[in-house]
Amino acid sequence: MERKDAYYQVLKSLGVHVDQALVRSAEVDDVQKEMQQMMSESPPDAVIAGNDRVLQEILKYIQSEKLFVPEKLAVIGIDDVSFAEFFNPPLTTVAQRHLRWVEKLQSYF
């Protein structure tokens, strides 16, 4: 299951409406341009980076624009990146439970 599909599924199960205008996807090379467009149109309160490379590009954009985290924009990473703790304030990250997935897959065989 794609991460975005899982995100939609969890929100739906909680009865939360998903505003498609707030969900953006971009190739890594286009993330900063997408951030610029999003921030100029209707700045969100938070962004979720679907992987480490996207997170790096979001952080580059935040640094170039001198935005304050989390006052101006909260940032959430998905891959529990090792460098998150070095930011001030530390970045919010979500750890993947790869081992649990492997065990579940093994149970099918």
N, C-alpha and C positions, 0 to 999 in steps of 0.2 A: 504494500500500500504506500502510495506517495505521502510525503509529510503533509502536503497541503490537503489531501483527501482526509487524512487522519484528523487534521485541525478542524475541518468542516464537520466531520462526524462527531467529534467531541462537543463542539459548540451546539450542534443540532440536538444532541442527547441532553444538553443542559438547558435547552429551550432558548438559546441565544441566536438572534438573527444575524446572519453574516451579510454585511454591506460589501458587495463585490467591488465597489469603487475604492475601498480601503485595502484591497488585496492586490499587490503588485508583484510581478515576476520580471526578472531581467537577467540577461547573460552577465557574467562577472564583469566584463569590460564596460558594461552599460549601467552598473549599479549607481555610480556617483551621479550620472546624468539623470537617472530615474529619481534619485533622492532629491536632486535640485528641483525637478519638476514637481514632485510631491510636496516638498516644503513650500514652494511658491504658490501652489494651488490651494491647498487646505492642509496645513501642517498637522500631522498626527501627534498624539501624545506619546506613542511608542512605536518601535519597529522591531520585528522579529527577523533575525537572519537565519535562513534555512541551512546554512553551512558555514564553515570557517572562512572560506574565501570571500563569501558575500559579507560576512561580519567585518573582515579586514577592510573591504571597500567602504562599508558604512562608516567605520571608524575613521578612515582617511577623510571622508566627506565631513564628518563632524569636526575633525581637527582643522580642516581647511576653512570651515565656516565659523570656527570658534564657538561652537554650541556647547552648552553646559548639560552634562548628563548627571542626574535625571531631570533637572529643573526644566530644561527646554525640550528634551527628547529622551525617553527611556529606551534602552537598548537591551534586547534579549537574544542570546545566542543559543543554538540548539545542540551543538556538539560538545558542550562542557569544555571549552578551550582552555588550555593550560595557562595562557597568558591573561585570562580574565581577572585574576586576583591582583594583577599589577596596576590596574586602573584605579583611580580614585574619583568617585566611589567605585568599588568592584562591579564588574558587569554581572548581570543576572544570566545564568546559563542553565540549560536543561541537559542532564546527563542521559545518554542513550543506554538502554539496558540490552546491549548486544548479546550478552550471555543468556539472558532469558529468552531472546528470540531464537538463538541457536537451539536451546533445550526444547522449545516448542516445536521447531522444525524437526528435530530428531524424533519427537514423539509421533510424527506422521509416518515414519519409516519402520 
